[in-house]
Amino acid sequence: MQLFRIRLLLEEGHNEQALAVLETLQTDDEKQQQEHAYFMGWYYILNKRWNDALRVLLPFSHYQEDTDEHAERIKREWYARCLLYLGYAAINISHFEDAERHLMACLNVLRHKQLQRPDLQLWRIRAHYSLALTYNMRSLFPTALQHYEKALHLFLYEDNDEELANIYYGLCDTYRKMGQLREAQLAGEKALKLYERTSNRSLEGRMRNQLGSVALLQDRFMEAGVYFTEALAIAASMDSFQMVMVNCIALAKLRMAEGQVAEARRYCQRALDMSRHSVNDLLCGITYKEAGQVALGEAQQTEGEQHKQERLEEAMERFEMAYRYLSTTDAYVEKAETFISWAQACEAVGRVQESLRHWRSAYQTLSRAKGLEWEEVLP
């Protein structure tokens, strides 16, 4: 509630009141510490305290090497840089609507005639493909593609394989969600080659997971299994428990598609066990959603009434936990999918009113994702 109050104060221009609340907020929770840093950075930017803003926002970014303490920067350049990092920070805590506003503001500042320097081109590229991600995560796919394509266009005179790979990664994910699987596969293969060339094992693993998801949608189960297993091995070798979770979830989906329910449950349980150590609400929510879908799928396949009832109860508990995590994020599609599956489980046990409520919530959530106001029409 304190963090929500801080957001409202900053949005309404009550900066000093927001600071007073921020200074009294003490927490040992890592997730809340991240949000505290994000709002602190926002406060510093509004007050043009560029050095302080960068100090709290840089830990959110992989681009700390860009900081040049010896060069004198004009105010607009500082402002653009801080807005870019503020966008990164918002993405990291799954506040995609906030990230959109910060990144759009960054691009507007970078259009100023004083900032049309070649050395700032990479900032524009990063802002565009990060902005594309915010649209991708809200299922605004045509707009996401426009910004990925803009980033590619700006890349014409740049030589940076890893940044180019990031754009193709985003294109692969967007095309996959749109169902354009051939385009997704081509973009993903380009990204994978670039990550391998730059020896970026972490992003190579993420890309293999993406290509596995594309193969799964094409019913190429063996190929998908190879990609997921390779990605899981990379994640384990790097002690990246979050990527281990991502690949366990992917393998659970694959095993369900193959009809191997016991194996799917095993992978889900492994991901759930690891979620206790994660501060990523989006990933935890997705993990519980997938565990619920596995339980729901098992219930639909079983013949024993008691076992079916147990699995449906389990599914509903998982969906409730999924929503608790996802409710803190702007991941509208994940929320809607959770509500839809939750509604199906409720309907299967005869909870008709509860099922109807979840169907309505799914519709409302998808409307919000598209920027539409939702009003219930009474019969």
N, C-alpha and C positions, 0 to 999 in steps of 0.2 A: 504494500500500500504506500509506503514511503517513496519507493521508486516511481510508482504511478503518479504520485503527487509532484515529484520533481519534474517529470515529463510535462505535466500540465503547466507548471510554473514557467518552464523554459519556453514552451510553445506560446504562452500568453505574454512573454516579455518580462516576467518578474524574476530577473536574473539573480539579484542579490538574495531574494527569499529562497530561491532554489539552492544557492550556495550555502546558505545557513542550514538547510536540511541536509545537504550533502556532507557538510563538516561534522554533523552529529551522527551520521550513519556509520555504525561499526558492525562488521560481520566477518565471520570466519568461513562463510560459504563462498567457494570459488566462483560459482555462477553469479552470485550477487556482487562479488568484487569486480567481475568483468563489467557488469551493468553500471556499477558505481564509476568505474574508469571511463566508460562510454559517456555518461552524462556529465562527468567532470570535463572531459574533452569538449563536449558541446558548449558548456558554460564558458570555457576559455576562448573558444572560437568567437562566440557572440561578443566577448569583451576584447577581442583582438590581442589576446595574450598568446601569440603564436608559439613561442618556445615552450610554454607550459602545456599547450595543447599537444604539441608533438611529443613531449615527454610522456604523457599518459596514453597517447594513442599508438605510438610506434610499436609497443609490444604486441599489438593485434596484427601487425603486418609482417610479411616475409621480405619486405623491401627496405629494411633498415639501412642498407648500404647506401641508399640515395642521400642520406643526410650529409650535408656539407657545412660544417660549422664555421669554415673560414670565408665562405662567400657571403656577400651582402645581398640579401634578397629584398626585393620590393614588396610592398604590402600585399599586392594582388597575388604574387607568387606564393607567399606564405599562406594566404587565405585558401588558394587552390589546393595546396599540399595538405593543409589541415582538413579541408572538406573531403579530400580523397581518403585520408586515413580514418576520418569519422565514418565514411561509407563502409570501409573495411570492417570497422568495429561493429557497426550495426549488422552487417552480414554475419559476423561471427556469433552474434547472439540471436540470430534468426529474426531480426526486426527489418524485414525486407522493404516495407513501405518507408520507414525512416531512411534506410540506405538509398532508396530511389531519390528521395528529396535531396540528400547530401551530395550524391553523385551528379544529379542534374545541375545543382548549384555549382559544383566543381567545374563541369563542362562549360557553364555559362561564363565563369570567371576566366577560363582558359581561352575563350574566344576574343578576349581583349587584345587590341593591336600590340600592346607592350609584351604580350606573352606568346607571340607567334614565332618562337624560336625552335629550331630543330631539336634541341636538347630536352624540350618539354613534350615532344611527340609521344614518348612512351607513357607519360601521364595520361594523355588523351586516350591512348589505346587501353590502358588499364581501367580508366573510368568507364569507357564504353563497354568492355566485356564484363566488368563488375556490375554495371547497370543492367546488362543483358541477363545476368544471373538473377537479379531481383525480379525481373519479369518472368523468367523461366520458372522460378519457385512459386509463382502465383498463377501459373498456367496461361500467361499472356504470351503465347509462343510467337505469333507473328512479330510483335514488338521486340521480343528477345532476339529473333533472327535479324531484324534490322540493325540492332546494335552490334551483334557479332559481325555482320557483314561490314558495318562501318569500321570496326576495329581492324578487320582484314584489309580494307581499303587504305587505312592510315599506315598499315604495316609495309606498304610498297617500298619504302626506302629505309626500313629498319633491318637489322641483322641480329636477331635474338631468338634462337630456336625454342627456348623454354616458354617465352611469352607467346610465340606463335602456336605452340602446342596447347597452351591454355585456352586459346580461342577455339581451336579444333575440338578440344575436350568439351567446351560448352556447346558447340554446334552438335556434337554427337549426342549429348544428353537431351538437347532440345528436340532434335529430329526423332530420337527414340520415343520421347513422350508424345510426339505428334503422330507416331505410327509410320513415319517415313524411314523404314528400317534400312533400306539400301543406302540412303544418304547418311544415316547414322553410322553405318559400318565403315563407309569410305572416310568420313571425318575422323572416326575413332582410330582407324588404322594409320592415318597421317599423324595424329597426335602421339600414338604409341611409338612410332619410328623416331619422332623428335625427342620424346622423353628418353628413349634408349640411347640416342645419340648424345644427349647431355648427361647421361648417367644419373638421372634423377629417379632413384629406385622407388621412392615414396609415390610420386605421381605416375610412374610406370605401373605400380600396383593398382592405383585408382583407375587407370585407363583400362587395365585388363578386366577389372570388375565391370566397367561400363560395357566393354565389348562382350563380356559374358551375358550381360542383361539383354543386349541386342540379339545375341544368338538364342537365348532362351525364348524370346518373343517370336523367333523364327522356327521354333521347335527343333533346333539343332542342339539337343540335350548334351550329347557327348562333348561337343565343342564348348558349350557353356560351362560344363563341369571342369574342363581343362583350364579355361580362363579363370574361373573362381578359385580353383585349387592353387594355381600359380600366384594369384593375387593374395590369397591367404598365407601362403608361404613367405611372400615378401613382407607382409604385415607382421608376421610372427618374428621374422629375422630382425626387424627394426623395432620390436617391442611397441608397435602401434596398436594398442588395444582397441581403439576406436575403429580402425580399419579391419581388425579381426572381427569386431561386431558386424560391420557392414558386410563382410564376406560370409559370415555365418548366416546372416539374414538371407543373402543371395542363395546360398546353398540350400537353405530351408525351402525357399520358393522352388528351386530346381527339383528337390526331392519330392515335394508335393505334386509337381507337374508329372513326375515319373511314377507317382503312386506309392512312394516309399514313405509312408506317414511316420513310422517310428524314427527314421533317420531325420525327417524334417523336425520332429519334436526335439531330437537330440541337439540339433544345431540351434534351434530357438532357445533352448535352455542354456546353452553355452553363451549365447548373446545376452540373455537376461542376466545371467550371473555377472557378466562383465559390465552391464549397464549400471550396476551399483557404484562403480568407480568413475562414471562419466558425468561431466557437468553440462554436456550437450543435450539440451531438452529435446531438440528436434530428433536426434539420433535415438534417444531413449524412447520417444514417442513412437517412432517407426518400428523399433524393436518390439514393443508391446503390441502394436497393431498387427505385425506379422505373426506373433505368437498367438494372438486371438484368431487370426484367419486360419492358422493351422488347426487350432482346436475346433473352429467352426467347420472346416473341411472334414475333419475326422468325424464330427457328429453327423454330418450329412452322409457319410459312407457306412456308418455302423448300423447294425440291425438290433442290437440289444437296447431296450428302452432305458434301462438304468445308466448304462455307459453313455448313451446319447445325451441324457439329461446332464450327467456330470461334465461332459465336454462342452455343452452349451453354457452351463454355469461358468466354467473356466473361461470360455471365450468372452462372455460379458464382463467378467472381472478384468481380463486383459484389455478390452476396449476402453473400459473406464479409466484404467491406468494410462493408456495411450493418450486419451483426451486430456488428462491432467497435465501431462508433459507438453502436448501440442498446443494447449490453450495459451501458453506463454509465447508462442511464435506466430509468425505470419504465414505459416505453411498451410494455406487454405485447402489445397487438394488432399493433403494427408489427413486433415481434420475431416473433410467430407467423406473420404473413403472409410475412416473410422466410424463415422455416424452411420453410413450405409450398412456396413457389416454388423454393427451393433444392433441396428434396426432388424436385420435379418435374424439375428440370434434371438432377440426378444420375441419376434413373431413366431419363431419355431417353438418357444415355450409358452405361447399363448398370452404374452403381455402386449396386447394390441395397442393400448393407449401409449405405452412407453415406446413401442415400435414406431407409431405415428409421430411421436415427438422427435425421435431421432431422424426420421425421414425429413421432417420439416427443418431440423437443424442442418442437415446435409445440403438442402436446397438453399437455405439462407447463407451458408458458408460459401458455396459456389458463387452465389450472387455477389457476395462481398469480394471475392477474388477478382471478379470482373468489374468492380467499382460500381455495382448496381445497388440501389436502395431496395430492401426487401420488405414487403408488407404482406401480412397474412390476409387472404381474402376469405371472409367467413361465408359458409354455405347459406 
